[in-house]
């Protein structure tokens, strides 16, 4: 980290005047670094999990924003990325609301194809087919191969 980066962090630390447990961690450089690394690891894992969940039904974007919010508690860049991502997400939702039914159907179809392709690649179709006695070759995942 450059001296300029350290100055910004120190300035932010002094300006924020943390209280409670965070102030206690900041007094000890080793604990402060450990805390920041922990926040980075946890926030990074949540962020990656959210990115993987985006094309699937459920809270993908919510988890992405949660991961960025965790990171933003310690890293200024994450706060900027969070604001940027929320702005583009809101713009995407507003754009999609203005589109006609055909465009909405195409977006829904593309999302469905991503989900179906991933399920096939991970072997979910073969698993469920096996529950019903369907041992069709095309259900097998090309990644995990056949059982025999």
C-alpha positions in Angstrom: 0.0 0.0 0.0 1.3 3.4 -0.8 1.9 6.2 1.7 -1.0 8.1 0.1 -3.3 5.0 0.7 -2.2 4.9 4.3 -2.8 8.6 4.8 -6.4 8.2 3.5 -7.0 5.3 5.8 -5.5 7.1 8.8 -7.5 10.2 7.9 -10.7 8.2 7.6 -10.0 6.5 10.9 -9.4 9.7 12.7 -12.4 11.4 11.1 -14.8 8.5 11.9 -13.6 8.2 15.5 -14.8 4.6 15.9 -16.1 3.6 19.3 -16.6 0.2 20.9 -14.9 -3.0 19.6 -13.7 -1.4 16.3 -11.7 1.3 18.2 -10.2 -1.5 20.3 -9.1 -3.3 17.2 -7.7 -0.2 15.5 -5.4 0.5 18.5 -3.5 -2.7 17.8 -2.1 -2.9 14.2 -2.0 -6.7 14.2 -5.6 -7.0 15.3 -6.6 -4.2 12.9 -5.0 -6.1 10.0 -6.6 -9.4 11.1 -10.0 -7.8 11.3 -9.6 -6.2 7.9 -8.5 -9.5 6.4 -11.5 -11.2 8.0 -13.9 -8.7 6.7 -12.3 -9.0 3.2 -12.6 -12.8 3.3 -16.2 -12.9 4.5 -17.3 -10.1 2.3 -15.5 -11.6 -0.7 -17.1 -15.0 -0.2 -20.6 -13.5 0.1 -19.9 -11.4 -3.0 -18.7 -14.4 -5.0 -21.7 -16.5 -3.8 -24.0 -13.7 -4.9 -22.4 -13.4 -8.3 -22.9 -17.2 -8.8 -26.5 -16.9 -7.8 -27.4 -14.0 -10.1 -28.9 -16.0 -13.0 -31.0 -18.2 -10.8 -34.3 -17.6 -9.1 -33.7 -16.1 -5.7 -31.8 -13.4 -4.0 -28.7 -13.3 -6.2 -28.5 -9.5 -6.5 -29.4 -9.1 -2.8 -26.5 -11.3 -1.8 -24.1 -9.4 -4.2 -25.1 -6.1 -2.5 -24.8 -7.7 0.9 -21.2 -8.8 0.1 -20.3 -5.3 -1.1 -21.9 -3.8 2.0 -19.8 -6.0 4.2 -16.6 -5.1 2.3 -17.6 -1.4 2.4 -17.4 -1.4 6.2 -13.6 -1.5 5.8 -12.8 -0.7 2.2 -13.7 2.6 0.5 -13.5 1.1 -3.0 -16.2 -1.4 -2.1 -18.6 1.5 -1.2 -17.9 3.1 -4.6 -18.5 -0.2 -6.4 -21.7 -0.8 -4.3 -23.1 2.6 -5.3 -22.1 2.0 -9.0 -23.7 -1.5 -9.0 -26.9 -0.3 -7.4 -27.2 2.5 -9.9 -26.8 0.1 -12.9 -29.1 -2.5 -11.3 -31.8 0.2 -10.8 -31.3 1.4 -14.4 -31.6 -2.2 -15.7 -34.8 -2.8 -13.8 -36.3 0.5 -15.0 -35.3 -0.2 -18.6 -36.8 -3.7 -18.4 -40.1 -2.3 -17.1 -40.4 0.0 -20.1 -39.9 -2.8 -22.6 -42.7 -4.6 -24.4 -43.8 -8.2 -23.6 -41.5 -9.7 -26.3 -38.3 -8.3 -24.8 -39.4 -9.3 -21.3 -40.1 -12.8 -22.6 -36.7 -13.0 -24.3 -34.9 -12.0 -21.1 -36.9 -14.6 -19.2 -36.1 -17.2 -21.8 -32.4 -16.4 -21.7 -32.4 -16.6 -17.9 -34.2 -20.0 -18.1 -31.7 -21.3 -20.6 -28.8 -20.3 -18.3 -30.4 -22.1 -15.4 -31.2 -25.2 -17.5 -27.7 -25.4 -19.0 -26.1 -25.1 -15.6 -28.3 -27.8 -14.1 -27.4 -30.1 -17.0 -23.7 -29.4 -16.7 -23.8 -30.1 -12.9 -25.7 -33.4 -13.4 -29.0 -32.3 -11.9 -31.1 -33.8 -14.8 -29.4 -37.2 -14.4 -29.9 -37.1 -10.7 -33.6 -36.4 -10.9 -34.0 -38.7 -13.9 -32.5 -41.5 -11.8 -35.2 -41.0 -9.1 -37.7 -41.9 -11.8 -35.8 -44.7 -13.4 -34.8 -42.6 -16.5 -31.2 -43.5 -17.5 -31.1 -41.6 -20.7 -27.6 -40.8 -22.0 -28.5 -37.2 -22.9 -29.3 -36.5 -19.2 -25.8 -37.2 -18.1 -23.5 -34.3 -17.4 -20.6 -33.8 -19.9 -18.5 -32.6 -17.0 -19.0 -35.4 -14.5 -19.5 -38.1 -17.2 -21.4 -41.3 -17.1 -21.8 -43.6 -14.1 -20.3 -46.6 -15.9 
